[in-house]
Amino acid sequence: MSSLLYNIAIVLIIMWLIGYFGFHFGGLIHILLVIALVSVILRLIQGRKL
């Protein structure tokens, strides 16, 4: 399950970068970024390997 969260976080970060530099989705893309960062931070805190 944590691998799935990590993959989702990567996808969300990529979507945020595309949205930030290419389009302006407003607040939605920043919410996606926060979700992605929380997922990555939780993974780092748990200390599990990729």
DSSP file (Angstrom, degrees, kcal/mol; ACC not computed):
  #  RESIDUE AA STRUCTURE BP1 BP2  ACC     N-H-->O    O-->H-N    N-H-->O    O-->H-N    TCO  KAPPA ALPHA  PHI   PSI    X-CA   Y-CA   Z-CA
    1    1 A M     >        0   0    0      0, 0.0     4,-1.9     0, 0.0     5,-0.1   0.000 360.0 360.0 360.0 -37.5    0.0    0.0    0.0
    2    2 A S  H  >  +     0   0    0      1,-0.2     4,-2.2     2,-0.2     5,-0.1   0.842 360.0  56.0 -68.8 -30.6    2.8    2.4    0.8
    3    3 A S  H  > S+     0   0    0      2,-0.2     4,-2.3     1,-0.2    -1,-0.2   0.896 106.5  50.9 -64.7 -38.9    4.3    1.8   -2.7
    4    4 A L  H  > S+     0   0    0      2,-0.2     4,-2.4     1,-0.2    -2,-0.2   0.914 109.6  49.9 -63.7 -42.8    1.0    2.9   -4.2
    5    5 A L  H  X S+     0   0    0     -4,-1.9     4,-2.3     1,-0.2    -2,-0.2   0.887 109.8  51.3 -63.4 -38.5    1.0    6.0   -2.1
    6    6 A Y  H  X S+     0   0    0     -4,-2.2     4,-2.1     2,-0.2    -1,-0.2   0.923 110.6  47.9 -64.8 -43.6    4.6    6.8   -3.2
    7    7 A N  H  X S+     0   0    0     -4,-2.3     4,-2.2     1,-0.2    -2,-0.2   0.896 111.5  50.4 -63.5 -40.5    3.6    6.4   -6.8
    8    8 A I  H  X S+     0   0    0     -4,-2.4     4,-2.6     1,-0.2    -1,-0.2   0.899 108.8  52.8 -63.9 -40.0    0.6    8.6   -6.4
    9    9 A A  H  X S+     0   0    0     -4,-2.3     4,-2.3     2,-0.2    -2,-0.2   0.913 108.8  49.1 -62.2 -43.0    2.7   11.2   -4.7
   10   10 A I  H  X S+     0   0    0     -4,-2.1     4,-2.3     2,-0.2    -1,-0.2   0.923 111.9  48.6 -62.4 -44.2    5.1   11.2   -7.7
   11   11 A V  H  X S+     0   0    0     -4,-2.2     4,-2.5     1,-0.2    -2,-0.2   0.908 111.4  50.2 -62.2 -42.2    2.3   11.6  -10.2
   12   12 A L  H  X S+     0   0    0     -4,-2.6     4,-2.3     2,-0.2    -1,-0.2   0.881 109.4  50.7 -66.1 -37.7    0.7   14.4   -8.2
   13   13 A I  H  X S+     0   0    0     -4,-2.3     4,-2.4     2,-0.2    -1,-0.2   0.913 111.2  48.6 -65.2 -41.7    4.1   16.3   -8.0
   14   14 A I  H  X S+     0   0    0     -4,-2.3     4,-2.4     2,-0.2    -2,-0.2   0.915 111.2  50.1 -63.4 -42.4    4.5   15.9  -11.8
   15   15 A M  H  X S+     0   0    0     -4,-2.5     4,-2.7     1,-0.2    -1,-0.2   0.889 109.8  51.8 -62.5 -38.3    0.9   17.2  -12.3
   16   16 A W  H  X S+     0   0    0     -4,-2.3     4,-2.8     2,-0.2    -2,-0.2   0.927 109.2  48.9 -64.3 -44.1    1.6   20.1  -10.0
   17   17 A L  H  X S+     0   0    0     -4,-2.4     4,-2.4     2,-0.2     5,-0.3   0.916 112.9  47.5 -62.3 -42.8    4.8   21.0  -12.0
   18   18 A I  H  X>S+     0   0    0     -4,-2.4     4,-2.7     1,-0.2     5,-1.0   0.930 115.5  45.7 -62.8 -44.3    2.8   20.8  -15.3
   19   19 A G  H  <5S+     0   0    0     -4,-2.7    -2,-0.2     3,-0.2    -1,-0.2   0.862 113.2  49.7 -66.7 -36.0    0.0   22.9  -13.8
   20   20 A Y  H  <5S+     0   0    0     -4,-2.8    -2,-0.2    -5,-0.2    -1,-0.2   0.907 124.0  27.6 -71.1 -41.9    2.4   25.5  -12.3
   21   21 A F  H  <5S+     0   0    0     -4,-2.4    -2,-0.2    -5,-0.2    -3,-0.2   0.753 134.0  28.2 -93.8 -25.9    4.4   26.0  -15.4
   22   22 A G  T  <5S+     0   0    0     -4,-2.7     2,-0.3    -5,-0.3    -3,-0.2   0.861 123.7  12.3-103.7 -46.8    1.9   25.3  -18.2
   23   23 A F      < -     0   0    0     -5,-1.0     2,-0.6    -4,-0.2    -1,-0.2  -0.793  63.5-128.2-128.0 167.6   -1.6   26.0  -17.0
   24   24 A H        +     0   0    0     -2,-0.3    -4,-0.1     1,-0.1     3,-0.1  -0.847  28.5 169.0-123.5  95.1   -3.1   27.7  -14.0
   25   25 A F    >   -     0   0    0     -2,-0.6     3,-0.8     1,-0.3     2,-0.3   0.498  37.8-139.2 -83.6  -3.4   -5.5   25.4  -12.3
   26   26 A G  T 3>  -     0   0    0      1,-0.2     4,-0.6    -7,-0.1     3,-0.4  -0.594  63.8 -13.9  82.4-141.9   -5.9   27.7   -9.3
   27   27 A G  H 3> S+     0   0    0     -2,-0.3     4,-1.8     1,-0.2     3,-0.2   0.713 121.7  74.6 -72.9 -21.8   -6.1   26.1   -5.8
   28   28 A L  H <> S+     0   0    0     -3,-0.8     4,-2.0     1,-0.2    -1,-0.2   0.907  94.4  50.0 -61.0 -43.8   -6.7   22.6   -7.0
   29   29 A I  H  > S+     0   0    0     -3,-0.4     4,-1.8     1,-0.2    -1,-0.2   0.826 109.0  52.5 -67.9 -30.3   -3.2   21.9   -8.1
   30   30 A H  H  X S+     0   0    0     -4,-0.6     4,-2.2    -3,-0.2    -1,-0.2   0.840 106.3  53.3 -74.3 -32.6   -1.8   23.2   -4.8
   31   31 A I  H  X S+     0   0    0     -4,-1.8     4,-2.1     2,-0.2    -2,-0.2   0.905 108.4  50.8 -64.4 -41.0   -4.1   20.8   -2.9
   32   32 A L  H  X S+     0   0    0     -4,-2.0     4,-2.3     1,-0.2    -2,-0.2   0.892 108.9  51.9 -63.0 -39.2   -2.7   18.0   -5.0
   33   33 A L  H  X S+     0   0    0     -4,-1.8     4,-2.7     2,-0.2     5,-0.2   0.917 108.1  50.6 -63.5 -43.2    0.8   19.1   -4.2
   34   34 A V  H  X S+     0   0    0     -4,-2.2     4,-2.4     1,-0.2    -1,-0.2   0.912 110.5  49.5 -62.2 -42.1    0.1   19.2   -0.4
   35   35 A I  H  X S+     0   0    0     -4,-2.1     4,-2.0     2,-0.2    -1,-0.2   0.915 112.1  48.7 -62.3 -42.8   -1.3   15.6   -0.6
   36   36 A A  H  X S+     0   0    0     -4,-2.3     4,-2.2     1,-0.2    -2,-0.2   0.917 111.8  48.1 -64.4 -43.4    1.8   14.5   -2.5
   37   37 A L  H  X S+     0   0    0     -4,-2.7     4,-2.7     1,-0.2     5,-0.2   0.891 109.9  52.2 -66.0 -39.3    4.2   16.0   -0.1
   38   38 A V  H  X S+     0   0    0     -4,-2.4     4,-2.5    -5,-0.2    -1,-0.2   0.907 109.5  50.5 -62.4 -41.1    2.3   14.6    2.9
   39   39 A S  H  X S+     0   0    0     -4,-2.0     4,-1.9     2,-0.2    -2,-0.2   0.915 112.4  45.9 -63.1 -43.2    2.5   11.1    1.3
   40   40 A V  H  X S+     0   0    0     -4,-2.2     4,-2.3     2,-0.2    -2,-0.2   0.915 113.1  49.6 -66.9 -42.6    6.3   11.5    0.7
   41   41 A I  H  X S+     0   0    0     -4,-2.7     4,-2.6     1,-0.2    -2,-0.2   0.908 110.0  50.9 -63.9 -42.1    6.9   12.8    4.2
   42   42 A L  H  X S+     0   0    0     -4,-2.5     4,-2.1     1,-0.2    -1,-0.2   0.895 110.3  50.4 -61.8 -39.0    4.9    9.9    5.8
   43   43 A R  H  X>S+     0   0    0     -4,-1.9     4,-1.1    -5,-0.2     5,-1.0   0.902 111.5  47.4 -65.9 -40.6    7.0    7.5    3.8
   44   44 A L  H  <5S+     0   0    0     -4,-2.3    -2,-0.2     2,-0.2    -1,-0.2   0.889 111.4  50.9 -67.7 -39.1   10.2    9.1    4.9
   45   45 A I  H  <5S+     0   0    0     -4,-2.6    -2,-0.2     1,-0.2    -1,-0.2   0.886 107.6  52.6 -65.7 -38.9    9.1    9.1    8.6
   46   46 A Q  H  <5S-     0   0    0     -4,-2.1    -1,-0.2    -5,-0.2    -2,-0.2   0.760 101.8-140.3 -69.7 -23.9    8.2    5.4    8.4
   47   47 A G  T  <5 +     0   0    0     -4,-1.1     2,-0.2     1,-0.2    -3,-0.2   0.714  42.9 154.9  75.5  21.6   11.6    4.7    7.1
   48   48 A R      < -     0   0    0     -5,-1.0    -1,-0.2     1,-0.1     2,-0.1  -0.533  41.5-118.0 -82.0 150.0   10.6    2.1    4.5
   49   49 A K              0   0    0     -2,-0.2    -1,-0.1     1,-0.1    -5,-0.0  -0.467 360.0 360.0 -83.5 157.8   12.7    1.4    1.5
   50   50 A L              0   0    0     -2,-0.1    -1,-0.1   -44,-0.0    -2,-0.0   0.482 360.0 360.0 -67.2 360.0   11.6    2.0   -2.1
